[in-house]
Amino acid sequence: MFGGSRNLSGRLVKFSCLNLSCSIFKTNRFYRSVKLPFSHHCSFPLSSHSFLASPLEQCSFPFSEHSVRSHLSLLRSDKVIRYFSYFTHPAVEMDLKAVLDVLEQLAPLSLAESWDNVGLLVEPSKPRPVKTIMLTNDLTMAVMDEAVMMNCDLIISYHPPLFRPFKRLIQKDWKQQLAVRALEGGIAIFSPHTSWDSVIGGVNDWLVGGMGSGQTSVLSQAYTSTQQKHRLEFSILNEGELDGLLEQIKRIEGNESFQLSTVKNQVGGQQVVLTCASSALTAVVETLLSNLHASKSLNITQVQQPPLIDCGQGRLNVLDEPVSVAAAVQKMKTHLGLPHLRLALGNQKTLDSLVKTVAVCAGSGASVLECVKADLFITGEMSHHEVLDAVAKGTSVILSDHSNSERGYLVVFKEKLAAKLGHAINIVVSERDRDPLQVV
């Protein structure tokens, strides 16, 4: 005789050999797909408020006493534990806007590159509480099937599945199919992409962390996303002329507010510095050119936006403890969870050559890495000629394939998001998401 217990998502599941039957509760949501091939009595104290679909119904399955021990290990497996956790969490409701606010706190969308398509991409017409969130690197049909099966409310897809504009929504294009299925299923889709790359503690910091500690810096600096401004300096004859110009400038659409400073110049006139939004620059310049004195002295400069410290694309790491190229490859295999990587040795370099500086960029990193001087480049993919250029400069290159350089961050972000949400929402990482390329 024996007994055992396991805590599933905060609820105790007990096993004992006092009876020769298995008693569980079932609902039409999952009992058909769950088979529990173990013997004796298994009591699942699931409260009725954990199930929203239908009244509870009790069923019994007789099993052979000899199969008890072998099947208890099955019930203890991570997949079974994870499966039951979907149904044993107390129902906690949080609306989509509240979740989006948390995502913005973790990685402001203003950090994304200007060409990117980030943020909420699909918003169902009927609001519903967000109870289950799925994280994926790419939203494919297989991942969408997984999300629908789990009754997911929000998919966070690192790569934006909707990038180029659509003129129609039809079934011929697989990305349009995804959009239609999401809307039909009431599933919201959010993509952070390059905002996750840029933010402190984001994808690139995670990627470079696989090489160990060191002095890390950003390769392509991010700047504040406030509206771009220009500074206009000019001279004016007197205050009366200046007042007339300012009245015209105030009427320019989109330039209700501007910064102005004046000082008297040596000839008794006014030296003026006017700062305006770049969107109003053309109209403001046309106004100033209408004045003889202003037009002759006009000088225009772009105001540099302040940098966001430690944010931006790519990372350079000066290692505290240099390693060989062979050791660097092994470190990245472990960090990325991959059995194979592609390696191009730099000119005059061997597997025993020391790596002191490492430059990384998640995804397709050639544009960020091309002017960087380092012993080793680590990225997802580079073209043949881009690799040749790096090798000719004595830089070794490690390629993992595009999404393999990013996917491991999903587990890290899951913990960040759970900490912000207080573990109130069920957050899962897709098990069907994978890079389309494999070594065979």
KOLDOMAR-160503 format. One record per residue (C-alpha): z, y, x. Coordinates in steps of 0.2 Angstrom, whole numbers, plus 5000, padded with zeros to 4 digits. Layout:
% residues N
REC    pz    py    px
REC     Z     Y     X
...
% end
This chain:
% residues 440
REC    pz    py    px
REC  5000  5000  5000
REC  4996  5017  5006
REC  4995  5035  5001
REC  4986  5051  5007
REC  4984  5069  5003
REC  4971  5083  5007
REC  4972  5102  5003
REC  4955  5107  4995
REC  4954  5126  4994
REC  4973  5128  4991
REC  4974  5114  4979
REC  4982  5097  4983
REC  4972  5082  4980
REC  4982  5066  4980
REC  4977  5048  4983
REC  4988  5033  4980
REC  4986  5014  4977
REC  4997  5013  4962
REC  4983  5010  4950
REC  4966  5002  4949
REC  4956  5016  4942
REC  4950  5033  4947
REC  4953  5047  4935
REC  4944  5064  4937
REC  4939  5078  4926
REC  4921  5081  4923
REC  4910  5095  4916
REC  4891  5096  4913
REC  4890  5107  4928
REC  4893  5093  4941
REC  4899  5076  4936
REC  4882  5068  4935
REC  4879  5072  4953
REC  4896  5067  4960
REC  4900  5049  4963
REC  4916  5044  4970
REC  4915  5027  4977
REC  4933  5024  4981
REC  4946  5013  4972
REC  4963  5016  4965
REC  4970  5031  4957
REC  4964  5048  4963
REC  4972  5063  4954
REC  4963  5080  4954
REC  4975  5093  4947
REC  4961  5105  4942
REC  4966  5119  4930
REC  4955  5122  4915
REC  4951  5140  4920
REC  4942  5133  4935
REC  4928  5128  4924
REC  4918  5140  4913
REC  4904  5129  4907
REC  4912  5117  4895
REC  4928  5109  4889
REC  4936  5096  4901
REC  4933  5078  4898
REC  4941  5064  4907
REC  4932  5048  4913
REC  4938  5033  4922
REC  4928  5022  4935
REC  4935  5005  4940
REC  4933  5001  4958
REC  4937  4986  4969
REC  4953  4987  4978
REC  4945  4982  4995
REC  4934  4998  4996
REC  4949  5010  4996
REC  4951  5013  5014
REC  4932  5015  5019
REC  4929  5028  5005
REC  4944  5039  5008
REC  4936  5044  5024
REC  4920  5050  5014
REC  4931  5060  5003
REC  4939  5069  5018
REC  4922  5074  5025
REC  4918  5092  5026
REC  4903  5091  5014
REC  4914  5084  5000
REC  4928  5096  5004
REC  4916  5110  5003
REC  4908  5104  4987
REC  4925  5103  4978
REC  4930  5120  4984
REC  4916  5128  4974
REC  4925  5122  4958
REC  4943  5123  4963
REC  4944  5142  4967
REC  4951  5153  4954
REC  4937  5163  4946
REC  4938  5181  4954
REC  4926  5194  4948
REC  4918  5208  4958
REC  4903  5218  4953
REC  4887  5220  4964
REC  4890  5238  4968
REC  4907  5234  4975
REC  4900  5221  4986
REC  4886  5232  4992
REC  4899  5245  4997
REC  4908  5233  5008
REC  4891  5228  5016
REC  4888  5246  5020
REC  4905  5248  5028
REC  4902  5233  5039
REC  4884  5238  5044
REC  4878  5255  5038
REC  4860  5254  5033
REC  4857  5270  5042
REC  4857  5260  5058
REC  4841  5251  5053
REC  4825  5255  5061
REC  4814  5267  5052
REC  4800  5254  5049
REC  4812  5241  5042
REC  4815  5237  5024
REC  4833  5235  5022
REC  4846  5236  5008
REC  4846  5229  4990
REC  4828  5222  4987
REC  4831  5213  4971
REC  4842  5219  4957
REC  4843  5209  4941
REC  4842  5219  4925
REC  4858  5211  4918
REC  4874  5214  4928
REC  4885  5200  4931
REC  4900  5197  4942
REC  4897  5191  4960
REC  4907  5175  4963
REC  4896  5166  4976
REC  4887  5174  4990
REC  4875  5164  5001
REC  4870  5170  5019
REC  4854  5165  5026
REC  4843  5170  5041
REC  4827  5168  5031
REC  4824  5166  5012
REC  4813  5151  5010
REC  4809  5141  4995
REC  4821  5127  5001
REC  4835  5141  5003
REC  4831  5147  4986
REC  4833  5130  4978
REC  4850  5128  4987
REC  4855  5145  4980
REC  4850  5141  4962
REC  4859  5124  4963
REC  4875  5133  4968
REC  4873  5146  4954
REC  4873  5159  4968
REC  4875  5177  4962
REC  4869  5186  4978
REC  4859  5181  4993
REC  4861  5190  5009
REC  4845  5187  5019
REC  4845  5194  5037
REC  4826  5195  5037
REC  4819  5205  5022
REC  4809  5192  5011
REC  4801  5207  5003
REC  4793  5219  5017
REC  4776  5225  5012
REC  4772  5233  4995
REC  4767  5221  4980
REC  4753  5226  4968
REC  4757  5212  4956
REC  4770  5198  4954
REC  4761  5181  4953
REC  4763  5163  4958
REC  4750  5163  4972
REC  4761  5171  4985
REC  4777  5162  4990
REC  4786  5178  4993
REC  4782  5184  4976
REC  4787  5168  4969
REC  4804  5171  4977
REC  4806  5188  4969
REC  4802  5181  4952
REC  4814  5166  4954
REC  4828  5178  4959
REC  4825  5189  4944
REC  4824  5174  4932
REC  4840  5167  4939
REC  4849  5184  4939
REC  4851  5183  4958
REC  4852  5199  4968
REC  4844  5199  4986
REC  4851  5210  5000
REC  4844  5212  5018
REC  4852  5220  5032
REC  4840  5216  5046
REC  4840  5229  5060
REC  4856  5237  5054
REC  4865  5221  5060
REC  4856  5221  5076
REC  4862  5239  5080
REC  4880  5239  5074
REC  4894  5237  5086
REC  4899  5218  5085
REC  4882  5214  5077
REC  4869  5202  5081
REC  4865  5208  5099
REC  4883  5209  5104
REC  4885  5191  5098
REC  4870  5186  5107
REC  4874  5194  5124
REC  4892  5187  5122
REC  4885  5170  5125
REC  4884  5174  5144
REC  4902  5179  5146
REC  4911  5195  5149
REC  4904  5210  5158
REC  4900  5229  5156
REC  4889  5230  5141
REC  4878  5245  5136
REC  4865  5248  5123
REC  4846  5247  5128
REC  4839  5258  5114
REC  4852  5271  5108
REC  4855  5274  5089
REC  4857  5291  5083
REC  4865  5299  5067
REC  4854  5298  5052
REC  4858  5316  5046
REC  4842  5325  5042
REC  4832  5331  5057
REC  4833  5349  5061
REC  4824  5362  5071
REC  4830  5378  5079
REC  4819  5394  5078
REC  4822  5408  5090
REC  4814  5425  5087
REC  4816  5444  5088
REC  4816  5456  5074
REC  4815  5475  5074
REC  4830  5479  5062
REC  4842  5472  5049
REC  4831  5477  5035
REC  4816  5467  5041
REC  4828  5452  5044
REC  4835  5453  5026
REC  4817  5453  5019
REC  4813  5437  5029
REC  4829  5429  5024
REC  4825  5432  5006
REC  4809  5423  5007
REC  4816  5409  5017
REC  4830  5406  5004
REC  4816  5403  4991
REC  4808  5389  5001
REC  4811  5373  4992
REC  4823  5361  5000
REC  4830  5374  5012
REC  4844  5381  5001
REC  4856  5380  5016
REC  4853  5385  5034
REC  4862  5391  5049
REC  4859  5408  5056
REC  4866  5419  5070
REC  4861  5436  5077
REC  4865  5447  5092
REC  4858  5464  5096
REC  4845  5464  5110
REC  4842  5476  5124
REC  4830  5487  5114
REC  4841  5489  5099
REC  4833  5475  5089
REC  4840  5458  5083
REC  4839  5442  5092
REC  4840  5428  5079
REC  4843  5410  5080
REC  4839  5400  5064
REC  4842  5382  5061
REC  4833  5373  5046
REC  4829  5356  5040
REC  4813  5349  5048
REC  4806  5346  5030
REC  4806  5365  5028
REC  4799  5369  5045
REC  4781  5373  5041
REC  4785  5385  5026
REC  4798  5394  5037
REC  4786  5396  5051
REC  4773  5403  5040
REC  4785  5416  5033
REC  4790  5421  5051
REC  4772  5422  5056
REC  4769  5435  5043
REC  4781  5447  5053
REC  4773  5455  5068
REC  4789  5455  5079
REC  4795  5438  5074
REC  4778  5430  5077
REC  4776  5437  5095
REC  4793  5430  5100
REC  4795  5414  5090
REC  4801  5399  5100
REC  4804  5382  5091
REC  4814  5367  5098
REC  4820  5351  5090
REC  4838  5348  5088
REC  4844  5332  5096
REC  4854  5321  5085
REC  4871  5315  5091
REC  4871  5297  5097
REC  4881  5284  5089
REC  4891  5277  5103
REC  4888  5258  5107
REC  4875  5256  5093
REC  4857  5253  5095
REC  4844  5239  5098
REC  4847  5227  5113
REC  4861  5225  5125
REC  4862  5225  5144
REC  4877  5215  5152
REC  4882  5217  5170
REC  4892  5201  5172
REC  4909  5200  5178
REC  4905  5183  5186
REC  4887  5181  5191
REC  4880  5163  5187
REC  4865  5153  5192
REC  4849  5153  5181
REC  4853  5135  5177
REC  4871  5139  5172
REC  4864  5153  5161
REC  4852  5141  5152
REC  4867  5129  5149
REC  4878  5144  5142
REC  4864  5149  5130
REC  4861  5131  5124
REC  4879  5130  5120
REC  4880  5147  5112
REC  4865  5145  5101
REC  4868  5127  5097
REC  4851  5121  5103
REC  4846  5106  5113
REC  4831  5115  5121
REC  4826  5132  5127
REC  4811  5138  5135
REC  4813  5146  5153
REC  4801  5156  5164
REC  4807  5158  5181
REC  4805  5175  5189
REC  4794  5177  5204
REC  4803  5170  5220
REC  4817  5164  5209
REC  4824  5146  5207
REC  4836  5138  5196
REC  4850  5141  5209
REC  4846  5160  5209
REC  4860  5171  5204
REC  4860  5181  5188
REC  4870  5197  5189
REC  4862  5207  5175
REC  4856  5200  5158
REC  4846  5210  5145
REC  4845  5203  5127
REC  4837  5207  5111
REC  4838  5196  5096
REC  4821  5191  5087
REC  4806  5198  5095
REC  4812  5208  5109
REC  4798  5213  5121
REC  4796  5231  5115
REC  4815  5234  5119
REC  4815  5224  5135
REC  4799  5229  5143
REC  4805  5244  5154
REC  4822  5236  5157
REC  4827  5230  5175
REC  4837  5214  5174
REC  4839  5197  5182
REC  4837  5188  5165
REC  4829  5192  5148
REC  4835  5183  5133
REC  4826  5184  5117
REC  4819  5174  5103
REC  4800  5176  5107
REC  4788  5185  5118
REC  4769  5184  5120
REC  4762  5175  5134
REC  4757  5191  5143
REC  4773  5199  5140
REC  4782  5184  5149
REC  4770  5185  5163
REC  4774  5204  5166
REC  4792  5200  5166
REC  4790  5186  5178
REC  4779  5196  5190
REC  4794  5209  5191
REC  4806  5195  5197
REC  4814  5193  5180
REC  4817  5176  5172
REC  4815  5174  5154
REC  4824  5163  5141
REC  4816  5160  5124
REC  4824  5152  5109
REC  4811  5154  5096
REC  4813  5169  5084
REC  4827  5165  5072
REC  4837  5154  5083
REC  4842  5170  5093
REC  4850  5177  5076
REC  4855  5163  5065
REC  4872  5159  5074
REC  4878  5176  5069
REC  4879  5171  5051
REC  4895  5162  5054
REC  4902  5177  5062
REC  4897  5188  5048
REC  4904  5176  5035
REC  4922  5179  5043
REC  4919  5198  5043
REC  4914  5198  5025
REC  4928  5186  5019
REC  4941  5197  5028
REC  4934  5213  5019
REC  4933  5204  5002
REC  4950  5196  5004
REC  4943  5178  5002
REC  4941  5183  4984
REC  4923  5177  4983
REC  4915  5161  4988
REC  4904  5164  5004
REC  4893  5150  5011
REC  4880  5149  5025
REC  4864  5140  5019
REC  4862  5123  5026
REC  4843  5123  5023
REC  4839  5138  5033
REC  4831  5134  5050
REC  4818  5140  5062
REC  4801  5134  5056
REC  4797  5129  5074
REC  4804  5113  5082
REC  4802  5104  5099
REC  4794  5087  5095
% end
